[in-house]
Amino acid sequence: MYPYHNKIKQRIYNGELIKYEFVSVYKQIAPALVLYFNTYPYVRPVRQHRFEEYRKLFEELGLREG
């Protein structure tokens, strides 16, 4: 099993995150948190049940949406 969220969080801690945004629909995920990275894979969506976990992480790191 691919540790999807662990890999995403490691990339965030490594400073690879360029921006993030909450959107109403991303492909077949609604709503979604879309994360944009400067390395491949460049875009990673997150489902709603994980939003709070990522909000806390962004707050901890002082990151803002946009």
N, CA, C and O atoms as CSV, one atom per row, in Angstrom:
chain,resi,resn,atom,element,x,y,z
A,1,MET,N,N,0.837,-1.184,0.000
A,1,MET,CA,C,0.000,0.000,0.000
A,1,MET,C,C,0.887,1.254,0.000
A,1,MET,O,O,1.830,1.364,0.783
A,2,TYR,N,N,0.569,2.174,-0.877
A,2,TYR,CA,C,1.326,3.419,-1.007
A,2,TYR,C,C,0.966,4.371,0.125
A,2,TYR,O,O,-0.210,4.690,0.299
A,3,PRO,N,N,1.933,4.830,0.892
A,3,PRO,CA,C,1.660,5.746,2.012
A,3,PRO,C,C,1.422,7.181,1.502
A,3,PRO,O,O,2.245,8.071,1.716
A,4,TYR,N,N,0.290,7.381,0.830
A,4,TYR,CA,C,-0.042,8.624,0.145
A,4,TYR,C,C,0.167,9.857,1.017
A,4,TYR,O,O,0.920,10.756,0.641
A,5,HIS,N,N,-0.482,9.912,2.163
A,5,HIS,CA,C,-0.414,11.106,3.002
A,5,HIS,C,C,0.945,11.275,3.677
A,5,HIS,O,O,1.396,12.403,3.881
A,6,ASN,N,N,1.586,10.195,4.017
A,6,ASN,CA,C,2.934,10.300,4.588
A,6,ASN,C,C,3.904,10.917,3.588
A,6,ASN,O,O,4.728,11.757,3.951
A,7,LYS,N,N,3.803,10.499,2.332
A,7,LYS,CA,C,4.673,11.051,1.285
A,7,LYS,C,C,4.371,12.531,1.064
A,7,LYS,O,O,5.287,13.341,0.926
A,8,ILE,N,N,3.087,12.882,1.030
A,8,ILE,CA,C,2.696,14.282,0.832
A,8,ILE,C,C,3.239,15.141,1.973
A,8,ILE,O,O,3.805,16.207,1.730
A,9,LYS,N,N,3.073,14.695,3.186
A,9,LYS,CA,C,3.549,15.471,4.339
A,9,LYS,C,C,5.070,15.626,4.312
A,9,LYS,O,O,5.593,16.692,4.637
A,10,GLN,N,N,5.765,14.580,3.931
A,10,GLN,CA,C,7.224,14.670,3.840
A,10,GLN,C,C,7.627,15.699,2.792
A,10,GLN,O,O,8.578,16.454,2.995
A,11,ARG,N,N,6.911,15.732,1.680
A,11,ARG,CA,C,7.192,16.712,0.632
A,11,ARG,C,C,6.924,18.131,1.134
A,11,ARG,O,O,7.661,19.059,0.804
A,12,ILE,N,N,5.874,18.293,1.926
A,12,ILE,CA,C,5.566,19.612,2.499
A,12,ILE,C,C,6.692,20.036,3.441
A,12,ILE,O,O,7.171,21.167,3.364
A,13,TYR,N,N,7.111,19.144,4.319
A,13,TYR,CA,C,8.213,19.445,5.244
A,13,TYR,C,C,9.525,19.728,4.506
A,13,TYR,O,O,10.365,20.485,4.994
A,14,ASN,N,N,9.697,19.120,3.335
A,14,ASN,CA,C,10.906,19.334,2.528
A,14,ASN,C,C,10.868,20.654,1.760
A,14,ASN,O,O,11.840,21.006,1.092
A,15,GLY,N,N,9.767,21.378,1.846
A,15,GLY,CA,C,9.661,22.665,1.172
A,15,GLY,C,C,9.279,22.581,-0.296
A,15,GLY,O,O,9.489,23.541,-1.037
A,16,GLU,N,N,8.728,21.469,-0.731
A,16,GLU,CA,C,8.351,21.294,-2.127
A,16,GLU,C,C,6.985,21.883,-2.473
A,16,GLU,O,O,6.666,22.038,-3.651
A,17,LEU,N,N,6.180,22.213,-1.474
A,17,LEU,CA,C,4.837,22.747,-1.714
A,17,LEU,C,C,4.928,24.175,-2.230
A,17,LEU,O,O,5.554,25.028,-1.602
A,18,ILE,N,N,4.302,24.435,-3.376
A,18,ILE,CA,C,4.275,25.772,-3.963
A,18,ILE,C,C,3.058,26.535,-3.460
A,18,ILE,O,O,3.164,27.679,-3.019
A,19,LYS,N,N,1.889,25.878,-3.535
A,19,LYS,CA,C,0.647,26.489,-3.071
A,19,LYS,C,C,-0.390,25.407,-2.851
A,19,LYS,O,O,-0.202,24.256,-3.244
A,20,TYR,N,N,-1.484,25.791,-2.219
A,20,TYR,CA,C,-2.603,24.877,-2.050
A,20,TYR,C,C,-3.883,25.677,-2.125
A,20,TYR,O,O,-3.893,26.885,-1.887
A,21,GLU,N,N,-4.982,24.979,-2.465
A,21,GLU,CA,C,-6.279,25.631,-2.528
A,21,GLU,C,C,-7.381,24.619,-2.252
A,21,GLU,O,O,-7.256,23.435,-2.567
A,22,PHE,N,N,-8.458,25.109,-1.660
A,22,PHE,CA,C,-9.642,24.303,-1.449
A,22,PHE,C,C,-10.577,24.588,-2.621
A,22,PHE,O,O,-10.887,25.746,-2.903
A,23,VAL,N,N,-11.024,23.539,-3.302
A,23,VAL,CA,C,-11.890,23.694,-4.464
A,23,VAL,C,C,-13.160,22.869,-4.279
A,23,VAL,O,O,-13.182,21.909,-3.508
A,24,SER,N,N,-14.215,23.252,-4.994
A,24,SER,CA,C,-15.477,22.521,-4.869
A,24,SER,C,C,-15.401,21.161,-5.559
A,24,SER,O,O,-15.985,20.188,-5.083
A,25,VAL,N,N,-14.673,21.093,-6.693
A,25,VAL,CA,C,-14.519,19.823,-7.403
A,25,VAL,C,C,-13.137,19.768,-8.042
A,25,VAL,O,O,-12.695,20.735,-8.663
A,26,TYR,N,N,-12.458,18.632,-7.886
A,26,TYR,CA,C,-11.210,18.353,-8.598
A,26,TYR,C,C,-11.335,16.943,-9.147
A,26,TYR,O,O,-11.339,15.963,-8.401
A,27,LYS,N,N,-11.436,16.862,-10.452
A,27,LYS,CA,C,-11.697,15.583,-11.125
A,27,LYS,C,C,-12.938,14.958,-10.498
A,27,LYS,O,O,-14.018,15.536,-10.618
A,28,GLN,N,N,-12.842,13.823,-9.844
A,28,GLN,CA,C,-14.029,13.194,-9.255
A,28,GLN,C,C,-14.083,13.369,-7.738
A,28,GLN,O,O,-14.848,12.675,-7.067
A,29,ILE,N,N,-13.297,14.267,-7.198
A,29,ILE,CA,C,-13.260,14.502,-5.758
A,29,ILE,C,C,-13.961,15.824,-5.466
A,29,ILE,O,O,-13.589,16.865,-6.006
A,30,ALA,N,N,-14.972,15.775,-4.614
A,30,ALA,CA,C,-15.721,16.985,-4.294
A,30,ALA,C,C,-16.144,16.961,-2.832
A,30,ALA,O,O,-16.797,16.014,-2.393
A,31,PRO,N,N,-15.786,17.979,-2.082
A,31,PRO,CA,C,-14.788,19.010,-2.339
A,31,PRO,C,C,-13.384,18.423,-2.204
A,31,PRO,O,O,-13.217,17.266,-1.818
A,32,ALA,N,N,-12.385,19.235,-2.526
A,32,ALA,CA,C,-11.006,18.742,-2.489
A,32,ALA,C,C,-10.046,19.843,-2.054
A,32,ALA,O,O,-10.278,21.030,-2.280
A,33,LEU,N,N,-8.988,19.416,-1.439
A,33,LEU,CA,C,-7.840,20.265,-1.163
A,33,LEU,C,C,-6.814,19.872,-2.213
A,33,LEU,O,O,-6.413,18.710,-2.289
A,34,VAL,N,N,-6.388,20.837,-3.026
A,34,VAL,CA,C,-5.442,20.540,-4.097
A,34,VAL,C,C,-4.088,21.139,-3.722
A,34,VAL,O,O,-3.968,22.336,-3.462
A,35,LEU,N,N,-3.087,20.284,-3.700
A,35,LEU,CA,C,-1.730,20.681,-3.338
A,35,LEU,C,C,-0.869,20.722,-4.596
A,35,LEU,O,O,-0.894,19.792,-5.403
A,36,TYR,N,N,-0.105,21.806,-4.759
A,36,TYR,CA,C,0.755,21.987,-5.927
A,36,TYR,C,C,2.213,21.962,-5.471
A,36,TYR,O,O,2.606,22.694,-4.562
A,37,PHE,N,N,3.004,21.109,-6.116
A,37,PHE,CA,C,4.403,20.922,-5.747
A,37,PHE,C,C,5.331,21.321,-6.890
A,37,PHE,O,O,4.918,21.372,-8.048
A,38,ASN,N,N,6.578,21.603,-6.557
A,38,ASN,CA,C,7.554,21.964,-7.580
A,38,ASN,C,C,8.314,20.745,-8.118
A,38,ASN,O,O,9.237,20.895,-8.919
A,39,THR,N,N,7.933,19.557,-7.687
A,39,THR,CA,C,8.525,18.312,-8.154
A,39,THR,C,C,7.407,17.339,-8.528
A,39,THR,O,O,6.268,17.484,-8.084
A,40,TYR,N,N,7.749,16.353,-9.347
A,40,TYR,CA,C,6.750,15.375,-9.792
A,40,TYR,C,C,6.407,14.402,-8.665
A,40,TYR,O,O,7.304,13.989,-7.931
A,41,PRO,N,N,5.151,14.028,-8.508
A,41,PRO,CA,C,3.951,14.513,-9.174
A,41,PRO,C,C,3.587,15.921,-8.690
A,41,PRO,O,O,3.611,16.204,-7.493
A,42,TYR,N,N,3.259,16.772,-9.619
A,42,TYR,CA,C,3.086,18.189,-9.336
A,42,TYR,C,C,1.788,18.535,-8.608
A,42,TYR,O,O,1.739,19.518,-7.869
A,43,VAL,N,N,0.746,17.746,-8.805
A,43,VAL,CA,C,-0.553,18.031,-8.197
A,43,VAL,C,C,-1.014,16.807,-7.422
A,43,VAL,O,O,-0.972,15.681,-7.918
A,44,ARG,N,N,-1.455,17.054,-6.195
A,44,ARG,CA,C,-1.974,15.985,-5.344
A,44,ARG,C,C,-3.272,16.449,-4.696
A,44,ARG,O,O,-3.271,17.445,-3.971
A,45,PRO,N,N,-4.381,15.747,-4.940
A,45,PRO,CA,C,-5.644,16.091,-4.282
A,45,PRO,C,C,-5.782,15.372,-2.937
A,45,PRO,O,O,-5.218,14.299,-2.720
A,46,VAL,N,N,-6.541,15.993,-2.056
A,46,VAL,CA,C,-6.815,15.416,-0.736
A,46,VAL,C,C,-8.325,15.474,-0.521
A,46,VAL,O,O,-8.960,16.490,-0.804
A,47,ARG,N,N,-8.886,14.400,-0.030
A,47,ARG,CA,C,-10.339,14.337,0.221
A,47,ARG,C,C,-10.713,15.059,1.512
A,47,ARG,O,O,-9.880,15.300,2.385
A,48,GLN,N,N,-11.990,15.392,1.594
A,48,GLN,CA,C,-12.518,16.224,2.667
A,48,GLN,C,C,-12.248,15.683,4.068
A,48,GLN,O,O,-11.997,16.473,4.978
A,49,HIS,N,N,-12.289,14.399,4.269
A,49,HIS,CA,C,-12.104,13.865,5.627
A,49,HIS,C,C,-10.685,14.103,6.165
A,49,HIS,O,O,-10.437,13.861,7.347
A,50,ARG,N,N,-9.760,14.565,5.336
A,50,ARG,CA,C,-8.396,14.876,5.778
A,50,ARG,C,C,-8.127,16.379,5.882
A,50,ARG,O,O,-7.019,16.777,6.244
A,51,PHE,N,N,-9.107,17.213,5.574
A,51,PHE,CA,C,-8.908,18.661,5.561
A,51,PHE,C,C,-8.350,19.191,6.876
A,51,PHE,O,O,-7.375,19.943,6.875
A,52,GLU,N,N,-8.952,18.811,7.989
A,52,GLU,CA,C,-8.543,19.358,9.290
A,52,GLU,C,C,-7.091,19.000,9.608
A,52,GLU,O,O,-6.350,19.815,10.159
A,53,GLU,N,N,-6.700,17.803,9.266
A,53,GLU,CA,C,-5.325,17.349,9.476
A,53,GLU,C,C,-4.336,18.258,8.731
A,53,GLU,O,O,-3.296,18.634,9.271
A,54,TYR,N,N,-4.674,18.598,7.503
A,54,TYR,CA,C,-3.795,19.463,6.707
A,54,TYR,C,C,-3.872,20.916,7.158
A,54,TYR,O,O,-2.865,21.623,7.129
A,55,ARG,N,N,-5.041,21.368,7.571
A,55,ARG,CA,C,-5.153,22.741,8.109
A,55,ARG,C,C,-4.222,22.923,9.304
A,55,ARG,O,O,-3.539,23.941,9.416
A,56,LYS,N,N,-4.198,21.946,10.186
A,56,LYS,CA,C,-3.313,22.004,11.356
A,56,LYS,C,C,-1.844,22.026,10.931
A,56,LYS,O,O,-1.040,22.765,11.500
A,57,LEU,N,N,-1.503,21.228,9.946
A,57,LEU,CA,C,-0.135,21.188,9.444
A,57,LEU,C,C,0.249,22.539,8.838
A,57,LEU,O,O,1.335,23.051,9.109
A,58,PHE,N,N,-0.631,23.118,8.024
A,58,PHE,CA,C,-0.352,24.408,7.406
A,58,PHE,C,C,-0.201,25.491,8.469
A,58,PHE,O,O,0.672,26.352,8.360
A,59,GLU,N,N,-1.043,25.451,9.492
A,59,GLU,CA,C,-0.962,26.414,10.580
A,59,GLU,C,C,0.367,26.259,11.324
A,59,GLU,O,O,1.030,27.249,11.633
A,60,GLU,N,N,0.746,25.030,11.606
A,60,GLU,CA,C,1.997,24.716,12.308
A,60,GLU,C,C,3.206,25.268,11.531
A,60,GLU,O,O,4.166,25.760,12.125
A,61,LEU,N,N,3.142,25.176,10.212
A,61,LEU,CA,C,4.251,25.618,9.370
A,61,LEU,C,C,4.129,27.062,8.909
A,61,LEU,O,O,5.025,27.577,8.240
A,62,GLY,N,N,3.025,27.722,9.259
A,62,GLY,CA,C,2.829,29.105,8.868
A,62,GLY,C,C,2.547,29.303,7.389
A,62,GLY,O,O,2.903,30.332,6.816
A,63,LEU,N,N,1.900,28.304,6.765
A,63,LEU,CA,C,1.581,28.383,5.338
A,63,LEU,C,C,0.178,28.949,5.149
A,63,LEU,O,O,-0.719,28.694,5.953
A,64,ARG,N,N,-0.002,29.716,4.082
A,64,ARG,CA,C,-1.303,30.307,3.773
A,64,ARG,C,C,-1.770,29.843,2.404
A,64,ARG,O,O,-0.972,29.562,1.509
A,65,GLU,N,N,-3.082,29.773,2.271
A,65,GLU,CA,C,-3.690,29.346,1.003
A,65,GLU,C,C,-3.378,30.332,-0.097
A,65,GLU,O,O,-3.308,31.540,0.127
A,66,GLY,N,N,-3.188,29.789,-1.307
A,66,GLY,CA,C,-3.007,30.653,-2.462
A,66,GLY,C,C,-1.750,30.457,-3.209
A,66,GLY,O,O,-1.510,31.144,-4.202
